[in-house]
Amino acid sequence: MKKSIAFVIALSASMLATGAAAESFTSLVKKGYVVGKMSQGKSGALGWVLSSKDGKQFCKTKVSLAYVDAKRMVSILASGRMVSMDRATFEQSLGGPDPSIPMLADLKAGRIQPQHVGACTPLRG
């Protein structure tokens, strides 16, 4: 029991010494990182590459729905697949349009808001 507690303490101390790998989208933008176009990560998840002289980070998307145009929208799955949906039917079930749902064209171009971005992790290589 004492050995396992000592191991946990040593592991925690080493993690504190190296710092956290993940950073928030907002803090990266404040540091001067530039947002690229939407792309797929190695896992298939959609997100954006943020780059600066300090390196590159991949930030996953938190968006699950996006408007395409006046008639269509998409549901974005965790695998990165997009399923087309009828916008009128969706909005009828909600009682009207949802202003918090972003346009797919904006997401693809990298014109994103902090609420649309999940965890950011450093890119290797």
C-alpha positions as CSV (number, residue, x, y, z in Angstrom):
1,M,0.0,0.0,0.0
2,K,2.8,2.4,0.9
3,K,4.6,1.6,-2.3
4,S,1.5,2.4,-4.4
5,I,1.0,5.7,-2.6
6,A,4.6,6.6,-3.2
7,F,4.3,5.7,-6.9
8,V,1.1,7.9,-7.3
9,I,2.9,10.9,-5.6
10,A,6.0,10.5,-7.8
11,L,3.8,10.2,-10.9
12,S,1.8,13.3,-10.0
13,A,5.0,15.3,-9.3
14,S,6.5,14.3,-12.7
15,M,3.3,15.4,-14.4
16,L,3.4,18.7,-12.7
17,A,7.0,19.2,-13.7
18,T,6.3,18.7,-17.4
19,G,3.2,20.8,-17.5
20,A,-0.2,20.0,-19.1
21,A,-0.1,19.1,-22.8
22,A,-3.6,20.4,-23.6
23,E,-4.4,24.1,-23.9
24,S,-7.6,25.9,-24.5
25,F,-8.5,27.4,-27.9
26,T,-8.9,30.9,-26.4
27,S,-5.4,30.8,-24.8
28,L,-3.8,29.6,-28.0
29,V,-5.4,32.4,-30.0
30,K,-4.3,34.9,-27.4
31,K,-0.7,33.6,-27.9
32,G,-0.9,34.3,-31.6
33,Y,-1.9,30.9,-33.0
34,V,-3.6,31.1,-36.4
35,V,-6.6,28.9,-37.1
36,G,-6.5,26.8,-40.3
37,K,-9.3,25.2,-42.3
38,M,-11.3,22.3,-40.8
39,S,-9.6,19.0,-41.3
40,Q,-9.7,15.4,-40.0
41,G,-7.3,14.2,-37.3
42,K,-5.6,10.8,-37.3
43,S,-8.6,9.4,-35.3
44,G,-11.0,10.7,-37.9
45,A,-12.4,13.4,-35.6
46,L,-13.0,16.8,-37.2
47,G,-11.2,19.9,-36.0
48,W,-8.8,22.7,-36.8
49,V,-5.0,22.9,-36.8
50,L,-3.8,26.0,-35.0
51,S,-0.2,27.0,-35.9
52,S,2.4,29.5,-34.7
53,K,6.2,29.8,-34.5
54,D,5.9,27.7,-31.3
55,G,4.4,24.7,-33.1
56,K,1.0,23.3,-34.1
57,Q,-2.0,22.2,-32.1
58,F,-5.0,20.2,-33.2
59,C,-8.3,21.3,-31.7
60,K,-11.3,19.0,-31.9
61,T,-14.7,20.3,-32.8
62,K,-17.6,20.3,-30.2
63,V,-20.2,21.0,-32.9
64,S,-22.7,18.3,-33.6
65,L,-25.0,20.3,-35.9
66,A,-24.4,22.8,-38.6
67,Y,-26.5,24.7,-41.2
68,V,-25.6,24.2,-44.8
69,D,-28.1,26.5,-46.5
70,A,-31.8,27.5,-46.1
71,K,-33.0,24.0,-46.8
72,R,-30.3,21.6,-45.5
73,M,-28.2,21.0,-42.4
74,V,-25.8,18.3,-41.2
75,S,-25.3,16.2,-38.1
76,I,-21.6,15.8,-37.4
77,L,-20.8,12.4,-35.9
78,A,-17.8,11.7,-33.6
79,S,-16.2,9.7,-36.5
80,G,-16.2,12.8,-38.6
81,R,-19.0,11.6,-40.9
82,M,-21.7,14.2,-41.8
83,V,-25.3,13.1,-42.1
84,S,-27.5,15.4,-44.2
85,M,-30.8,16.5,-42.6
86,D,-33.8,18.6,-43.6
87,R,-33.5,21.9,-41.9
88,A,-37.3,22.8,-42.0
89,T,-38.2,19.5,-40.3
90,F,-35.6,20.1,-37.6
91,E,-36.6,23.7,-37.0
92,Q,-40.3,22.7,-36.8
93,S,-39.5,20.3,-34.0
94,L,-37.6,23.0,-32.1
95,G,-40.2,25.7,-32.8
96,G,-37.9,27.8,-34.9
97,P,-34.2,28.4,-36.0
98,D,-31.5,28.0,-33.4
99,P,-29.0,30.9,-33.6
100,S,-26.3,28.9,-31.7
101,I,-26.0,26.5,-34.6
102,P,-23.1,27.6,-36.9
103,M,-22.9,27.6,-40.7
104,L,-20.9,24.7,-42.1
105,A,-19.1,27.0,-44.5
106,D,-17.8,29.1,-41.5
107,L,-16.6,25.9,-39.7
108,K,-14.8,24.6,-42.8
109,A,-13.1,28.0,-43.4
110,G,-11.9,28.2,-39.8
111,R,-14.2,31.1,-38.8
112,I,-15.0,29.6,-35.4
113,Q,-16.1,30.7,-31.9
114,P,-14.6,29.3,-28.7
115,Q,-17.9,27.4,-27.9
116,H,-17.4,25.3,-31.0
117,V,-14.0,24.1,-30.1
118,G,-13.1,21.2,-27.8
119,A,-9.7,20.1,-26.4
120,C,-6.5,21.2,-28.2
121,T,-3.4,18.9,-28.2
122,P,0.0,19.3,-29.7
123,L,0.7,17.8,-33.1
124,R,3.8,15.6,-33.3
125,G,6.2,15.4,-36.2
